[in-house]
Each structure stands twice: as structure tokens, then as C-alpha cells.
């Protein structure tokens, strides 16, 4: 239904069907309002969808933050566990070092005792050869030879190889 014909707006009316504004407006208004109602409903649906999307976005960000916190906390726990493992392992290395060094200290003390014994024997023999008469040296020869052999035997029995090796290593 045409409200007014286009031709009639510039020239006299030519006897065709037309409607008056007062007659056609209520029908047109209903049609417009019906369309407006559909537009408003569509806007409500879109606004609801937008709210749902905003809520989803908020939830995703919150969950992401929560997961990040869980990752951080778990990482901290793992780091603390690793630090505890490090402390335990280094304490074990300290025990091994201490034990090996104790053996080496004992070995050094034994070697020093033998070195002292050999040095004393050496000094006695050198002093005898230097300051004693040939007769005195010959009288002492048996005793000097026995002392030198004993010192030499003690040195041979002990051995001079380190009983501990530098063989500490970390095998992951």
C-alpha cells in the first residue's frame, strides 16, 4: 500500500487507489513496531552472547592465572627438592673427602715416621763415618748395617703409593 502516489505530489490526482495518512499510519506503525521488536530481541540475544563471551574471557584469564600459579608453585617445590638433593649429595661428597683425607693423613704420618727413622739412621752412619775412627766404625758396622736394613725393609713394606686415589666424580 502506497501512502501517496508520487505523481500526485506534483500534479492533480488521477483517480487511482490511495490511502490517507490517518488511515494507513496505524498499520504501518504496527509493521514498524513489529520489526523494531525483532531488532530489540536480536539486540538482547547479541548482548547476552557478548556477556557470555566476556564471562568466558574472564574465566579463561582466571584459569590461566591459576595454572600459572600452580606451575610456579610446582616449580618452587621442584627447586626446593633439588636444593635438598644438592645438600645431601654435597654432604656425601664431604664425607668421602674427609674419609679419603683421613687415610692419606695416616699414610703421610707413617711415611714421615719412616723418613725420620731413615734420616736418623743416615745421620748416624754419616756421622760415624765422618767422626769416628776406622776401628769404631768397624765395631759399629754390624749395628749400622742392621739399622739401615730395618729402615729399608720398613720403607719397602709400607710402600709409597697413595692408598687413596683422586677418583671422586659425579655421575648424573
Residue frames relative to the residue before (quaternion, step in Angstrom):
aa qw qx qy qz dx dy dz
X 1.0000 0.0000 0.0000 0.0000 0.00 0.00 0.00
X 0.2564 -0.7687 0.5737 0.1189 3.44 -0.83 1.05
X 0.4864 -0.6869 0.4603 0.2822 3.48 -0.84 0.92
X 0.7626 -0.1101 0.1149 0.6270 3.56 0.89 -0.92
X 0.4373 -0.6935 0.4830 0.3075 3.56 -0.91 0.64
X 0.5896 -0.6060 0.4169 0.3338 3.49 -1.13 0.69
X 0.6551 0.5237 -0.3182 0.4419 3.55 0.90 -0.79
X 0.6659 0.5305 -0.3024 0.4287 3.52 1.01 -0.82
X 0.5845 0.5837 -0.3875 0.4092 3.58 1.10 -0.29
X 0.7683 0.3268 -0.1809 0.5199 3.62 1.16 -0.50
X 0.7821 0.1949 -0.1177 0.5802 3.55 1.20 -0.33
X 0.6634 -0.4915 0.3446 0.4467 3.57 -1.15 0.25
X 0.5955 -0.6070 0.4062 0.3347 3.53 -1.15 0.67
X 0.2749 -0.8019 0.5173 0.1173 3.61 -0.98 0.89
X 0.6238 -0.6038 0.3336 0.3674 3.60 0.77 0.79
X 0.4638 0.5990 -0.5422 0.3633 3.55 0.47 1.04
X 0.6714 -0.5228 0.3363 0.4035 3.54 -1.28 0.34
X 0.1169 0.7589 -0.6340 0.0920 3.51 -1.03 0.81
X 0.2787 -0.7496 0.5779 0.1624 3.54 -1.27 0.37
X 0.4589 -0.6592 0.5201 0.2904 3.47 -1.16 0.59
X 0.6329 -0.5471 0.3954 0.3792 3.54 -1.17 0.64
X 0.6719 0.5088 -0.3140 0.4371 3.58 0.83 -0.89
X 0.6764 0.4749 -0.2967 0.4784 3.59 1.16 -0.58
X 0.7468 0.4279 -0.2198 0.4592 3.61 0.93 -0.86
X 0.5540 0.6606 -0.3870 0.3270 3.63 1.10 -0.64
X 0.6654 0.4975 -0.3489 0.4336 3.66 0.77 -0.83
X 0.6504 0.5032 -0.3224 0.4688 3.62 0.96 -0.76
X 0.6688 0.4941 -0.2880 0.4750 3.57 0.94 -0.93
X 0.6246 0.5429 -0.3315 0.4530 3.55 1.04 -0.81
X 0.6466 0.5155 -0.3150 0.4657 3.59 0.96 -0.87
X 0.6487 0.5118 -0.3141 0.4675 3.57 0.96 -0.85
X 0.6582 0.4984 -0.3024 0.4764 3.60 0.97 -0.87
X 0.6728 0.4955 -0.2958 0.4629 3.57 0.90 -0.95
X 0.6151 0.5371 -0.3430 0.4643 3.59 1.08 -0.74
X 0.6622 0.4861 -0.2945 0.4883 3.59 0.94 -0.87
X 0.6322 0.5338 -0.3201 0.4615 3.59 1.04 -0.86
X 0.6225 0.5383 -0.3315 0.4614 3.57 1.03 -0.85
X 0.6570 0.4965 -0.3068 0.4772 3.60 0.98 -0.85
X 0.6383 0.5156 -0.3260 0.4696 3.59 1.00 -0.77
X 0.6535 0.5073 -0.3134 0.4662 3.59 0.94 -0.89
X 0.6405 0.5114 -0.3220 0.4738 3.59 0.98 -0.85
X 0.6451 0.5116 -0.3169 0.4709 3.58 0.97 -0.84
X 0.6351 0.5197 -0.3220 0.4721 3.60 1.01 -0.77
X 0.6331 0.5187 -0.3319 0.4690 3.59 1.03 -0.81
X 0.6489 0.5080 -0.3152 0.4706 3.59 0.95 -0.88
X 0.6662 0.4937 -0.3001 0.4715 3.58 0.93 -0.90
X 0.6458 0.5101 -0.3202 0.4693 3.61 0.96 -0.85
X 0.6383 0.5152 -0.3205 0.4737 3.57 1.02 -0.81
X 0.6440 0.5083 -0.3139 0.4779 3.59 0.98 -0.85
X 0.6387 0.5218 -0.3223 0.4646 3.57 1.01 -0.83
X 0.6416 0.5107 -0.3154 0.4775 3.59 1.00 -0.81
X 0.6379 0.5207 -0.3224 0.4670 3.57 0.99 -0.84
X 0.6558 0.5042 -0.3057 0.4714 3.57 0.95 -0.89
X 0.6461 0.5127 -0.3139 0.4703 3.59 0.97 -0.86
X 0.6442 0.5079 -0.3159 0.4767 3.59 1.00 -0.85
X 0.6456 0.5162 -0.3177 0.4645 3.58 0.94 -0.87
X 0.6440 0.5197 -0.3187 0.4622 3.55 0.95 -0.89
X 0.6510 0.5138 -0.3050 0.4682 3.59 0.96 -0.90
X 0.6616 0.5029 -0.3015 0.4675 3.59 0.95 -0.90
X 0.6420 0.5212 -0.3224 0.4607 3.58 0.96 -0.87
X 0.6678 0.4931 -0.3079 0.4648 3.60 0.90 -0.88
X 0.6508 0.5064 -0.3156 0.4696 3.58 0.99 -0.85
X 0.6542 0.4952 -0.3166 0.4759 3.58 0.92 -0.88
X 0.6300 0.5318 -0.3318 0.4584 3.59 0.99 -0.80
X 0.6541 0.4973 -0.3092 0.4788 3.58 0.96 -0.86
X 0.6418 0.5220 -0.3206 0.4612 3.59 0.99 -0.85
X 0.6588 0.4976 -0.3090 0.4721 3.59 0.94 -0.88
X 0.6284 0.5282 -0.3361 0.4618 3.58 1.00 -0.79
X 0.6479 0.5049 -0.3193 0.4726 3.59 0.99 -0.83
X 0.6365 0.5191 -0.3284 0.4664 3.59 0.98 -0.82
X 0.6399 0.5157 -0.3206 0.4709 3.59 0.96 -0.88
X 0.6601 0.5062 -0.3090 0.4609 3.58 0.90 -0.93
X 0.6719 0.4959 -0.3016 0.4600 3.59 0.87 -0.95
X 0.6574 0.4991 -0.3089 0.4725 3.58 0.94 -0.86
X 0.6319 0.5250 -0.3275 0.4668 3.56 1.01 -0.81
X 0.6402 0.5171 -0.3197 0.4696 3.58 0.97 -0.84
X 0.6406 0.5137 -0.3253 0.4691 3.60 1.00 -0.80
X 0.6554 0.5037 -0.3097 0.4699 3.58 0.94 -0.88
X 0.6397 0.5187 -0.3244 0.4653 3.59 0.97 -0.87
X 0.6559 0.5001 -0.3150 0.4696 3.59 0.92 -0.88
X 0.6365 0.5151 -0.3265 0.4721 3.59 0.99 -0.80
X 0.6514 0.5077 -0.3114 0.4700 3.58 0.97 -0.84
X 0.6419 0.5122 -0.3251 0.4690 3.59 1.00 -0.78
X 0.6304 0.5126 -0.3327 0.4787 3.59 1.03 -0.76
X 0.6434 0.5113 -0.3160 0.4741 3.57 0.97 -0.83
X 0.6336 0.5270 -0.3262 0.4630 3.57 0.99 -0.83
X 0.6540 0.5089 -0.3189 0.4600 3.59 0.90 -0.93
X 0.6647 0.4992 -0.3094 0.4619 3.58 0.91 -0.90
X 0.6723 0.4973 -0.3028 0.4572 3.60 0.86 -0.95
X 0.6766 0.4745 -0.3152 0.4666 3.61 0.88 -0.84
X 0.6199 0.5174 -0.3595 0.4677 3.61 1.06 -0.59
X 0.6256 0.5226 -0.3378 0.4706 3.60 1.07 -0.67
X 0.6315 0.5133 -0.3245 0.4821 3.58 1.04 -0.79
X 0.6278 0.5332 -0.3326 0.4593 3.60 0.99 -0.82
X 0.6446 0.5139 -0.3184 0.4680 3.60 0.99 -0.81
X 0.6499 0.5045 -0.3146 0.4735 3.59 0.95 -0.88
X 0.6472 0.5131 -0.3195 0.4645 3.59 0.93 -0.92
X 0.6628 0.5123 -0.3058 0.4525 3.58 0.85 -0.96
X 0.6653 0.5061 -0.3019 0.4584 3.59 0.89 -0.95
X 0.6731 0.4871 -0.2988 0.4695 3.58 0.88 -0.96
X 0.6671 0.4990 -0.3050 0.4615 3.59 0.94 -0.83
X 0.5999 0.5448 -0.3643 0.4589 3.61 1.08 -0.62
X 0.6535 0.5007 -0.3125 0.4739 3.58 0.93 -0.90
X 0.6772 0.4905 -0.2976 0.4606 3.57 0.92 -0.88
X 0.6157 0.5334 -0.3438 0.4672 3.59 1.04 -0.72
X 0.6483 0.5032 -0.3135 0.4777 3.57 0.96 -0.88
X 0.6538 0.5051 -0.3180 0.4652 3.58 0.95 -0.87
X 0.6433 0.5122 -0.3273 0.4655 3.62 0.97 -0.81
X 0.6415 0.5202 -0.3284 0.4583 3.61 0.99 -0.78
X 0.6508 0.5032 -0.3143 0.4737 3.59 1.00 -0.83
X 0.6552 0.4981 -0.3105 0.4757 3.57 0.97 -0.86
X 0.6401 0.5233 -0.3299 0.4557 3.60 0.96 -0.81
X 0.6286 0.5259 -0.3370 0.4634 3.59 1.02 -0.78
X 0.6644 0.4859 -0.3025 0.4806 3.58 0.97 -0.85
X 0.6275 0.5219 -0.3359 0.4700 3.59 0.99 -0.84
X 0.6433 0.5112 -0.3224 0.4700 3.59 0.96 -0.82
X 0.6541 0.5106 -0.3085 0.4651 3.59 0.97 -0.89
X 0.6760 0.4767 -0.2952 0.4782 3.61 0.88 -0.93
X 0.6476 0.5160 -0.3229 0.4583 3.60 0.97 -0.86
X 0.6444 0.5179 -0.3151 0.4661 3.56 0.97 -0.83
X 0.6515 0.5063 -0.2991 0.4793 3.56 0.98 -0.91
X 0.6422 0.5276 -0.3098 0.4617 3.55 0.95 -0.95
X 0.6673 0.5053 -0.2976 0.4591 3.56 0.89 -0.98
X 0.6417 0.5272 -0.3174 0.4577 3.59 0.99 -0.86
X 0.6798 0.4774 -0.2929 0.4735 3.56 0.88 -0.96
X 0.6671 0.4957 -0.3159 0.4577 3.63 0.85 -0.89
X 0.6527 0.5016 -0.3142 0.4730 3.57 0.94 -0.86
X 0.6373 0.5254 -0.3294 0.4575 3.58 0.99 -0.82
X 0.6828 0.4806 -0.2903 0.4676 3.55 0.88 -0.93
X 0.7023 0.4756 -0.2618 0.4604 3.54 1.03 -0.74
X 0.8334 0.2696 -0.1033 0.4713 3.60 0.76 -1.00
X 0.6677 0.4835 -0.3191 0.4675 3.60 1.11 -0.26
X 0.5579 -0.5885 0.4680 0.3511 3.48 -1.30 0.39
X 0.6503 -0.5165 0.3691 0.4172 3.58 -1.16 0.41
X 0.6228 0.5373 -0.3493 0.4487 3.60 1.00 -0.66
X 0.6637 0.4970 -0.3018 0.4705 3.57 0.92 -0.92
X 0.6326 0.5262 -0.3338 0.4599 3.60 0.98 -0.83
X 0.6733 0.4904 -0.3077 0.4599 3.59 0.90 -0.87
X 0.6247 0.5182 -0.3397 0.4752 3.58 1.07 -0.65
X 0.7303 0.4256 -0.2228 0.4857 3.60 0.99 -0.86
X 0.4302 0.7464 -0.4422 0.2498 3.56 1.28 -0.35
X 0.6681 0.5105 -0.3132 0.4415 3.59 0.75 -0.96
X 0.6713 0.4850 -0.2898 0.4798 3.58 0.93 -0.92
X 0.6593 0.5038 -0.3117 0.4630 3.62 0.93 -0.88
X 0.6513 0.5150 -0.3139 0.4605 3.59 0.95 -0.89
X 0.6471 0.5178 -0.3128 0.4639 3.57 1.00 -0.86
X 0.6607 0.5039 -0.3039 0.4661 3.61 0.95 -0.88
X 0.6607 0.4931 -0.3134 0.4713 3.62 0.94 -0.84
X 0.6552 0.5011 -0.3170 0.4682 3.61 0.98 -0.79
X 0.6380 0.5201 -0.3258 0.4652 3.60 0.97 -0.82
X 0.6612 0.4952 -0.3048 0.4740 3.58 0.90 -0.90
X 0.6562 0.5067 -0.3045 0.4690 3.56 0.98 -0.84
X 0.6492 0.5107 -0.3133 0.4686 3.59 0.99 -0.86
X 0.6354 0.5257 -0.3283 0.4605 3.59 0.96 -0.85
X 0.6540 0.5044 -0.3095 0.4713 3.57 0.97 -0.85
X 0.6669 0.5035 -0.3058 0.4562 3.59 0.96 -0.85
X 0.6557 0.5152 -0.3163 0.4524 3.60 1.00 -0.76
X 0.6763 0.5012 -0.3026 0.4471 3.54 0.94 -0.83
X 0.2290 -0.7660 0.5615 0.2132 3.55 0.84 -0.87
X 0.2911 -0.7828 0.5307 0.1445 3.50 -1.10 0.65
X 0.4439 0.6506 -0.4828 0.3829 3.55 1.21 0.45
X 0.5223 -0.6252 0.4765 0.3306 3.53 -1.03 0.78
X 0.3593 -0.7399 0.5228 0.2237 3.57 -0.85 0.94
X 0.7116 0.3360 -0.2351 0.5705 3.56 1.28 -0.20
X 0.2469 -0.7667 0.5794 0.1244 3.54 -0.98 0.90
X 0.4598 -0.6268 0.5445 0.3152 3.54 -1.25 0.48
X 0.2797 0.7853 -0.4927 0.2498 3.54 0.33 1.28
X 0.3346 0.7272 -0.5227 0.2933 3.58 1.08 0.72
X 0.1567 0.7781 -0.5979 0.1120 3.56 -0.83 0.95
X 0.3913 -0.6901 0.5602 0.2384 3.50 -1.30 0.40
X 0.0688 -0.7796 0.6224 0.0131 3.52 -0.80 1.05
X 0.2964 -0.7921 0.5044 0.1739 3.59 -0.27 1.21
